[in-house]
Amino acid sequence: MTSYQIAFALGVALVLTSLPAPTLPCSIPNWRPMSFPEQVVAAEIAIHARVADKLNGSYGYFPSAYRGVLQVYCVFKGGPLSANLTVDEMGQLTSCHHTKVDIGEDYILLLKRSGDTFVPDEVNYLSVAFPADQDHFNLLNRTCGLSNYTAPASTDPAFQPRCPGDRALGGTTTDCLGNSAGSERGSLGLWAAFSVLFFFVKPLCA
């Protein structure tokens, strides 16, 4: 092999290793759609935030996957939280994990704690970055279990939280939305646990 061929092979290998991870079709047995309120109820944390920046995250493949730097305006559930939050594993990780955001845009985001960090809580294997518009705020005001909104903690005297004030149709009313989400997520969790157990037990029985 000539030096030219070696250099060419090394160049191709470098290009291939820099490409994003291959994305396979997402297939979840017994998957069903979940409404926005159902996803909020199933999630650990729900916030209103603006994306301030994107950084290279622990998953790699930046900029397809990234860490989002957030300015939090309101915590709908899962508080107290800081006004400045960093969320790992955002962007296009796989076809089943793809919460994408844009810098400078406001979102209602569903998150969960993963050790010492925060990651998207993709309760239905879909993006959990929703537009921070009046329609979604109205749905939040009728979502089950959201009895109190809390302002994020900030040491900046100029910081202004933006929690909606109307909680007249809050989570204690009989017509609240999203009440079936907890049992649905529990069923998906049991299916996932059974699949992992079957994967390890099958070779032992062969």
PLY file of the C-alpha trace (Angstrom):
ply
format ascii 1.0
element vertex 206
property float x
property float y
property float z
element edge 205
property int vertex1
property int vertex2
end_header
0.00 0.00 0.00
1.42 3.37 -1.01
1.72 6.35 1.32
-1.07 8.04 -0.65
-3.43 5.09 -0.05
-2.56 5.02 3.65
-3.25 8.75 3.97
-6.54 8.36 2.10
-7.63 5.45 4.34
-6.79 7.42 7.47
-8.76 10.39 6.15
-11.85 8.25 5.49
-11.60 6.71 8.96
-11.37 10.17 10.54
-14.47 11.35 8.68
-16.45 8.25 9.66
-15.56 8.56 13.35
-16.68 12.21 13.35
-20.14 11.42 12.00
-23.17 11.26 14.37
-24.18 7.87 15.71
-26.50 5.98 13.33
-30.16 6.54 14.12
-32.36 3.44 13.94
-36.16 3.60 13.84
-37.69 3.88 17.30
-39.93 0.91 18.07
-41.63 0.58 21.47
-44.08 -2.35 21.92
-47.56 -1.29 23.07
-46.66 2.38 22.62
-49.57 4.81 22.70
-49.76 8.60 22.34
-49.75 10.67 25.52
-51.24 14.15 25.76
-49.16 17.06 27.01
-50.84 16.98 30.48
-50.26 13.22 30.73
-46.56 13.69 30.00
-46.30 16.47 32.59
-47.92 14.25 35.24
-45.57 11.35 34.40
-42.42 13.51 34.40
-40.32 14.20 37.48
-39.72 17.90 36.74
-41.51 20.49 34.60
-40.10 23.97 33.98
-40.39 27.06 31.79
-36.93 28.07 30.57
-34.96 29.85 27.86
-31.99 28.17 26.17
-28.91 30.34 26.71
-26.28 28.11 25.11
-25.35 24.63 23.88
-22.19 22.82 25.01
-20.56 19.48 24.26
-22.26 16.89 26.47
-21.32 13.53 27.96
-22.93 11.63 25.05
-20.55 13.03 22.45
-21.42 13.70 18.78
-21.62 17.46 19.30
-23.38 19.42 17.85
-26.04 16.76 17.10
-26.15 15.91 20.80
-25.36 18.50 23.43
-25.74 19.94 26.92
-28.27 22.78 27.17
-27.59 25.80 29.37
-30.94 27.11 30.62
-32.31 30.24 32.26
-35.25 28.91 34.30
-38.24 31.22 34.71
-40.70 28.97 36.54
-40.78 25.51 38.13
-44.16 23.82 37.69
-43.18 20.63 39.53
-40.04 19.06 40.99
-38.61 22.16 42.69
-36.87 23.91 44.23
-34.42 24.49 41.39
-31.78 27.04 40.50
-32.50 29.75 37.94
-29.41 28.59 36.04
-29.63 24.96 35.00
-27.54 22.72 32.74
-29.28 19.74 31.12
-27.24 16.92 29.57
-28.27 14.46 26.82
-30.22 16.95 24.70
-30.41 16.90 20.92
-30.51 13.87 18.63
-29.11 11.01 20.73
-31.16 8.19 19.17
-34.50 7.91 17.39
-36.10 7.30 20.81
-34.24 10.15 22.58
-34.30 13.43 20.70
-35.25 16.51 22.71
-33.96 19.31 20.47
-33.88 23.01 21.41
-32.65 26.25 19.83
-30.58 28.95 21.52
-32.65 32.00 22.46
-35.99 30.16 22.42
-38.37 29.56 25.35
-39.71 26.09 26.13
-41.69 24.10 28.63
-39.28 21.26 29.39
-39.76 17.96 31.19
-36.66 16.82 33.06
-35.44 14.28 35.57
-32.43 13.95 37.83
-29.73 11.51 36.78
-27.15 11.39 39.54
-25.76 14.91 39.93
-27.13 16.19 36.63
-30.40 16.77 34.80
-31.54 15.08 31.58
-34.77 15.21 29.54
-37.52 13.04 31.01
-38.81 11.58 27.74
-41.71 9.75 29.34
-43.20 8.72 26.00
-39.97 8.35 23.99
-40.63 11.65 22.22
-39.22 15.15 22.53
-40.17 16.87 25.78
-39.39 20.43 24.63
-42.79 22.09 24.15
-43.48 25.65 22.95
-43.87 28.09 25.83
-47.11 29.50 24.42
-50.47 30.37 25.93
-52.07 27.10 24.83
-49.54 25.06 26.80
-49.76 27.38 29.83
-53.54 26.94 29.79
-53.11 23.15 29.74
-50.64 23.36 32.64
-53.23 25.26 34.66
-55.58 22.28 34.29
-53.01 19.51 34.77
-53.51 17.16 37.71
-51.22 17.47 40.71
-49.72 20.88 39.98
-50.92 22.63 43.10
-48.12 25.21 43.33
-45.67 26.83 40.96
-42.36 27.95 42.45
-39.91 30.62 41.34
-36.34 29.37 40.77
-33.62 30.44 43.19
-31.39 33.24 41.92
-28.83 35.61 43.45
-29.27 38.07 40.57
-31.39 41.03 41.81
-32.43 41.79 38.22
-33.85 38.31 37.64
-37.62 38.24 37.09
-39.44 34.87 37.42
-42.34 34.27 35.02
-44.79 31.92 36.69
-48.40 32.08 35.42
-50.69 33.52 38.06
-53.97 31.77 37.19
-54.29 28.51 39.12
-58.10 28.55 39.31
-58.28 25.22 37.47
-55.45 23.60 39.38
-54.67 19.97 40.12
-57.22 19.51 42.89
-60.25 19.95 40.64
-62.30 17.00 39.45
-61.84 17.93 35.78
-58.02 18.06 35.84
-56.11 16.64 32.89
-53.52 13.86 32.63
-54.69 11.65 35.49
-53.96 8.34 33.68
-50.27 9.05 33.05
-48.86 7.44 36.18
-50.25 3.99 35.50
-49.24 4.17 31.83
-45.63 4.96 32.68
-45.62 2.19 35.24
-46.70 -0.30 32.58
-43.92 0.82 30.23
-41.42 0.53 33.06
-42.52 -3.03 33.86
-42.23 -3.95 30.17
-38.69 -2.53 30.01
-37.66 -4.38 33.18
-39.08 -7.66 31.86
-37.26 -7.20 28.53
-33.91 -6.70 30.28
-34.50 -9.74 32.51
-35.43 -11.89 29.49
-32.31 -10.75 27.63
-30.03 -12.01 30.43
-31.97 -15.15 31.38
-32.45 -16.55 27.86
-28.76 -17.51 27.29
-28.72 -19.36 30.63
-31.68 -21.53 29.60
-30.32 -22.31 26.13
0 1
1 2
2 3
3 4
4 5
5 6
6 7
7 8
8 9
9 10
10 11
11 12
12 13
13 14
14 15
15 16
16 17
17 18
18 19
19 20
20 21
21 22
22 23
23 24
24 25
25 26
26 27
27 28
28 29
29 30
30 31
31 32
32 33
33 34
34 35
35 36
36 37
37 38
38 39
39 40
40 41
41 42
42 43
43 44
44 45
45 46
46 47
47 48
48 49
49 50
50 51
51 52
52 53
53 54
54 55
55 56
56 57
57 58
58 59
59 60
60 61
61 62
62 63
63 64
64 65
65 66
66 67
67 68
68 69
69 70
70 71
71 72
72 73
73 74
74 75
75 76
76 77
77 78
78 79
79 80
80 81
81 82
82 83
83 84
84 85
85 86
86 87
87 88
88 89
89 90
90 91
91 92
92 93
93 94
94 95
95 96
96 97
97 98
98 99
99 100
100 101
101 102
102 103
103 104
104 105
105 106
106 107
107 108
108 109
109 110
110 111
111 112
112 113
113 114
114 115
115 116
116 117
117 118
118 119
119 120
120 121
121 122
122 123
123 124
124 125
125 126
126 127
127 128
128 129
129 130
130 131
131 132
132 133
133 134
134 135
135 136
136 137
137 138
138 139
139 140
140 141
141 142
142 143
143 144
144 145
145 146
146 147
147 148
148 149
149 150
150 151
151 152
152 153
153 154
154 155
155 156
156 157
157 158
158 159
159 160
160 161
161 162
162 163
163 164
164 165
165 166
166 167
167 168
168 169
169 170
170 171
171 172
172 173
173 174
174 175
175 176
176 177
177 178
178 179
179 180
180 181
181 182
182 183
183 184
184 185
185 186
186 187
187 188
188 189
189 190
190 191
191 192
192 193
193 194
194 195
195 196
196 197
197 198
198 199
199 200
200 201
201 202
202 203
203 204
204 205
